[in-house]
Amino acid sequence: MRIVFCGTPAFAVPTLEALIAAGHEVALVVSQPDKPVGRSQTLTAPPVKQTALAADIPVTQPEKIRSNAEFRAQLESIAPEAIVVVAYGRIIPPWLLALPRLGCINLHGSLLPKYRGAAPIQWAVAMGDAFTGNTTMLLEEGLDTGPILLQQTVPIEPDQTAVDLFGILAREGAPLVVKTLAGLADGTVRPEPQNHGFATFAPLLDREDGRMDFAARTAHELLNRWRGFQPWPGAFTTLDGKKLIVHRMMNAGPGIAPEGILEPGTIRIVDKRFLVACAAETWLEFSEVQLEGKKRMTAAEFLRGNPLPDGTRLGA
């Protein structure tokens, strides 16, 4: 069928590639404008645009779409049967929602109605969920409130980070979108309303989400948040008033964790290991850290250059 594809980051690329491979006519790709990247601030095309150009598909990158008469006329002239939206990064206006015969089909990286919002993959990992998945849905004006088309479940392994899961869900979601389009075309896929009473939200991440609260969270909870908040905002605390980024950490279980109850945030050095007390008498081991103004290093290297008195507290 004739399709318009709206997407921007790498997460959307497998779906675009799958649509092309399935023989659909992708008449136009809509992506966000090129942005400066890196220290040199080189103007760089988003991954979806690069993929489209390599496949000789026309690309447009409007700054605004809600009241863009030229953009609207362009899409109306194409008259797509469906518009596929994957991580486009813009709110789809009502005129665009109403344009295609089969609607605007969105791939969302969670099992809706759980984790509606901008960061569903990160929050699923950060909350310690054992599984998540993908949902294809019909977009409507509400935030991820549209009817569900198809879903698939994907396990979250204990050592996976959000970065790992992004790649998995992107790859798994691509054939789901192709299957959804086929089902809509032949009538075997029918929209099912979401149960809004079970909705949870996954808001856009904030820098402060990465701040470690040793008094309020157990070691397991802090580890999950570190896994979920990769690559940003990560996990950090303060040491003597300076920011300390924790690049790698793990639970310090029996045989490693010190005995006795210490105030959360208290550091103990045991056999040259960097251990930190957390809520509910649990312990984290930091294995790779970076102090403000310094390079990233292993905990052993850090401790050689920064001997810490027993009882030093983080975040104080």
C-alpha positions as CSV (number, residue, x, y, z in Angstrom):
1,M,0.0,0.0,0.0
2,R,1.0,3.6,-0.3
3,I,2.5,4.8,3.0
4,V,4.0,7.9,4.5
5,F,6.5,7.1,7.3
6,C,7.2,9.5,10.2
7,G,10.3,8.8,12.3
8,T,13.6,10.2,13.4
9,P,16.0,8.2,15.6
10,A,17.7,4.8,15.1
11,F,14.8,3.1,16.9
12,A,12.6,3.8,13.8
13,V,15.1,2.5,11.2
14,P,14.3,-1.2,11.4
15,T,10.6,-0.5,10.8
16,L,11.3,1.7,7.8
17,E,13.6,-1.0,6.3
18,A,10.9,-3.7,7.0
19,L,8.2,-1.7,5.2
20,I,10.5,-1.3,2.2
21,A,11.4,-5.0,2.2
22,A,7.7,-5.9,2.4
23,G,7.1,-4.1,-0.9
24,H,5.1,-1.2,0.4
25,E,5.3,2.1,-1.5
26,V,6.9,4.5,1.0
27,A,6.0,7.6,-0.9
28,L,7.5,10.0,1.6
29,V,9.5,10.0,4.8
30,V,8.9,12.7,7.4
31,S,11.7,13.3,9.9
32,Q,12.9,16.0,12.3
33,P,15.4,18.6,11.0
34,D,19.1,17.9,10.9
35,K,20.8,18.8,14.2
36,P,24.4,19.7,15.3
37,V,26.1,16.7,16.8
38,G,29.3,16.3,18.9
39,R,31.9,18.8,20.0
40,S,32.3,20.1,16.4
41,Q,28.5,20.6,16.3
42,T,28.5,19.2,12.7
43,L,25.0,19.4,11.2
44,T,23.9,15.7,11.0
45,A,20.9,14.1,9.4
46,P,18.8,11.8,11.7
47,P,19.2,8.0,11.1
48,V,15.7,7.7,9.5
49,K,16.6,10.4,6.9
50,Q,19.9,8.7,6.1
51,T,18.1,5.4,5.6
52,A,15.4,7.0,3.4
53,L,17.9,8.7,1.2
54,A,19.9,5.5,0.7
55,A,16.7,3.9,-0.5
56,D,15.9,6.9,-2.9
57,I,12.8,7.8,-0.9
58,P,11.8,11.5,-0.8
59,V,12.3,13.2,2.6
60,T,10.8,16.2,4.2
61,Q,11.8,17.8,7.5
62,P,9.3,20.5,8.5
63,E,10.0,22.6,11.5
64,K,6.3,22.6,12.4
65,I,3.5,20.5,11.1
66,R,0.3,21.6,12.9
67,S,-0.4,24.6,10.8
68,N,2.0,24.0,7.9
69,A,-0.2,24.5,4.7
70,E,2.6,23.4,2.4
71,F,3.2,20.2,4.3
72,R,-0.5,19.5,4.5
73,A,-0.9,20.0,0.7
74,Q,2.1,17.7,0.1
75,L,0.5,14.8,2.1
76,E,-2.9,15.3,0.7
77,S,-1.5,15.0,-2.8
78,I,0.1,11.7,-1.9
79,A,-3.2,10.4,-0.4
80,P,-1.5,7.7,1.7
81,E,-3.6,4.7,2.7
82,A,-1.7,4.6,6.0
83,I,0.7,6.8,7.9
84,V,3.2,4.9,10.1
85,V,4.7,6.8,13.0
86,V,7.7,5.5,15.0
87,A,9.5,7.8,17.4
88,Y,8.9,10.8,15.2
89,G,9.1,13.2,18.2
90,R,6.2,15.5,17.3
91,I,2.6,15.6,18.2
92,I,0.5,14.5,15.3
93,P,-2.3,17.1,14.6
94,P,-5.9,16.2,14.0
95,W,-5.8,16.9,10.2
96,L,-3.0,14.4,9.8
97,L,-4.7,11.8,12.0
98,A,-7.8,12.0,9.8
99,L,-5.9,11.9,6.4
100,P,-5.2,8.2,5.7
101,R,-8.0,5.6,5.2
102,L,-6.4,3.1,7.6
103,G,-5.3,5.8,10.1
104,C,-2.0,6.7,11.7
105,I,-0.3,3.5,13.0
106,N,2.2,3.9,15.8
107,L,4.8,1.5,17.2
108,H,5.1,2.1,21.0
109,G,7.8,0.4,23.1
110,S,5.6,-0.9,25.9
111,L,2.6,-3.1,26.6
112,L,0.0,-0.4,26.6
113,P,-1.8,0.9,28.6
114,K,1.3,0.5,30.8
115,Y,4.0,3.1,30.3
116,R,2.3,5.7,28.2
117,G,4.6,8.7,27.5
118,A,8.0,9.6,26.2
119,A,10.3,7.1,27.9
120,P,8.5,3.7,28.2
121,I,11.6,1.6,27.6
122,Q,13.7,3.4,30.2
123,W,11.0,3.3,32.9
124,A,10.2,-0.4,32.3
125,V,13.9,-1.3,33.1
126,A,14.2,1.3,35.9
127,M,11.1,-0.2,37.7
128,G,12.6,-3.6,37.6
129,D,10.0,-5.2,35.3
130,A,10.7,-8.8,34.1
131,F,9.1,-8.2,30.7
132,T,7.9,-5.4,28.4
133,G,7.0,-5.4,24.7
134,N,5.7,-3.5,21.7
135,T,2.3,-2.2,20.9
136,T,0.9,-1.1,17.5
137,M,-1.9,1.3,18.0
138,L,-4.1,3.8,16.1
139,L,-3.0,7.3,17.1
140,E,-5.6,9.7,18.4
141,E,-5.3,13.1,20.1
142,G,-4.7,11.7,23.6
143,L,-1.2,10.7,24.8
144,D,-0.8,7.0,23.7
145,T,-4.5,6.5,24.4
146,G,-5.6,5.1,21.0
147,P,-7.0,1.6,20.3
148,I,-4.5,-1.3,20.4
149,L,-3.9,-3.3,17.2
150,L,-1.3,-5.9,18.0
151,Q,1.1,-6.6,20.9
152,Q,4.2,-8.7,21.5
153,T,6.0,-9.5,24.8
154,V,9.7,-9.2,25.2
155,P,11.6,-10.4,28.3
156,I,13.9,-8.0,30.2
157,E,17.0,-9.8,31.3
158,P,18.5,-8.9,34.7
159,D,21.7,-7.5,33.2
160,Q,20.1,-5.6,30.3
161,T,20.2,-1.8,30.2
162,A,17.7,0.4,28.4
163,V,20.2,0.7,25.5
164,D,20.2,-3.0,25.1
165,L,16.4,-3.1,25.2
166,F,16.0,-0.3,22.6
167,G,17.8,-2.3,20.0
168,I,15.8,-5.5,20.8
169,L,12.4,-3.7,20.7
170,A,13.3,-1.9,17.5
171,R,14.1,-5.1,15.7
172,E,11.2,-7.0,17.1
173,G,8.7,-4.2,16.5
174,A,9.5,-3.9,12.8
175,P,7.8,-7.1,11.6
176,L,4.9,-6.3,14.0
177,V,4.2,-3.1,12.1
178,V,4.3,-5.0,8.8
179,K,1.9,-7.6,10.2
180,T,-0.4,-4.9,11.6
181,L,-0.7,-3.3,8.1
182,A,-1.5,-6.6,6.5
183,G,-4.1,-7.3,9.2
184,L,-5.7,-3.9,8.8
185,A,-5.8,-4.4,5.0
186,D,-7.6,-7.8,5.1
187,G,-9.7,-7.1,8.2
188,T,-8.0,-9.7,10.5
189,V,-6.7,-7.0,12.8
190,R,-9.3,-4.9,14.6
191,P,-8.7,-2.0,17.0
192,E,-9.4,-2.8,20.7
193,P,-9.9,0.1,23.1
194,Q,-7.4,0.4,25.9
195,N,-8.4,-0.1,29.5
196,H,-7.6,3.4,30.7
197,G,-8.0,2.3,34.4
198,F,-4.7,0.3,34.1
199,A,-2.7,3.2,32.5
200,T,0.7,4.1,33.9
201,F,3.0,6.8,32.7
202,A,6.6,7.0,31.6
203,P,7.5,10.7,31.6
204,L,10.4,12.3,29.8
205,L,13.6,11.7,31.8
206,D,15.0,14.6,33.9
207,R,18.6,15.0,35.0
208,E,17.6,14.6,38.6
209,D,16.2,11.1,37.9
210,G,19.8,10.0,37.9
211,R,20.5,11.2,41.4
212,M,21.0,8.3,43.8
213,D,18.9,8.4,47.0
214,F,20.5,5.8,49.2
215,A,18.1,6.4,52.1
216,A,14.9,5.9,50.1
217,R,16.0,3.1,47.7
218,T,17.5,-0.3,48.2
219,A,20.6,-1.5,46.3
220,H,18.4,-3.5,43.9
221,E,16.2,-0.4,43.1
222,L,19.2,1.8,42.5
223,L,20.8,-0.8,40.3
224,N,17.5,-1.0,38.2
225,R,17.4,2.8,37.9
226,W,21.0,2.8,36.7
227,R,20.2,0.1,34.1
228,G,17.1,2.0,33.0
229,F,18.7,5.5,32.8
230,Q,21.3,4.6,30.2
231,P,22.8,6.4,28.5
232,W,21.3,9.5,30.2
233,P,20.9,10.6,33.0
234,G,22.8,7.6,34.3
235,A,23.5,7.4,38.0
236,F,25.3,10.0,40.2
237,T,25.8,11.2,43.7
238,T,28.2,13.6,45.4
239,L,31.4,13.0,47.3
240,D,32.8,15.9,49.4
241,G,30.6,18.3,47.4
242,K,31.8,17.0,44.0
243,K,29.7,15.1,41.5
244,L,30.5,11.4,41.4
245,I,29.2,9.5,38.3
246,V,28.8,5.8,38.8
247,H,29.4,4.1,35.4
248,R,29.2,0.5,36.7
249,M,27.7,-1.0,39.8
250,M,26.3,-4.3,41.2
251,N,24.5,-5.7,44.2
252,A,26.9,-6.6,47.0
253,G,25.3,-9.8,48.3
254,P,26.2,-12.1,51.2
255,G,29.9,-12.7,51.7
256,I,30.7,-9.2,50.3
257,A,28.4,-6.8,52.2
258,P,29.7,-5.7,55.6
259,E,27.8,-6.8,58.7
260,G,26.0,-4.3,60.9
261,I,23.6,-1.4,60.1
262,L,25.2,1.7,58.7
263,E,23.5,5.0,57.7
264,P,22.5,4.9,54.0
265,G,25.2,6.5,51.8
266,T,28.0,5.4,54.1
267,I,31.1,4.0,52.3
268,R,32.9,0.9,53.4
269,I,36.1,-0.3,51.7
270,V,36.3,-4.1,52.0
271,D,39.1,-6.0,50.3
272,K,39.7,-2.9,48.1
273,R,36.1,-2.9,47.1
274,F,34.0,0.3,47.0
275,L,30.8,-0.5,49.0
276,V,27.9,1.8,49.8
277,A,25.1,1.3,52.3
278,C,21.6,1.6,50.9
279,A,18.0,1.4,52.3
280,A,16.8,-1.8,54.0
281,E,20.3,-2.8,55.0
282,T,21.3,-3.5,51.4
283,W,24.7,-2.7,49.8
284,L,25.9,-1.6,46.4
285,E,29.4,-2.2,45.0
286,F,30.7,0.6,42.7
287,S,33.0,-0.9,40.1
288,E,33.6,2.1,37.8
289,V,33.3,5.8,38.7
290,Q,34.2,9.2,37.6
291,L,34.7,12.2,40.0
292,E,33.9,15.6,38.7
293,G,36.8,17.0,36.7
294,K,38.5,13.6,36.5
295,K,38.6,10.7,34.0
296,R,36.5,7.6,34.2
297,M,38.3,4.8,36.1
298,T,37.8,1.5,37.9
299,A,36.9,1.7,41.6
300,A,40.3,0.2,42.5
301,E,42.1,2.9,40.5
302,F,39.9,5.5,42.1
303,L,40.6,4.3,45.6
304,R,44.3,4.3,45.1
305,G,44.3,7.9,44.2
306,N,41.5,8.9,46.7
307,P,41.9,7.0,50.0
308,L,38.5,7.3,51.7
309,P,38.3,7.3,55.5
310,D,35.9,4.6,56.8
311,G,32.5,6.1,57.4
312,T,32.7,8.7,54.6
313,R,29.2,9.4,53.3
314,L,28.0,10.0,49.8
315,G,25.3,12.5,48.9
316,A,25.7,14.4,52.2
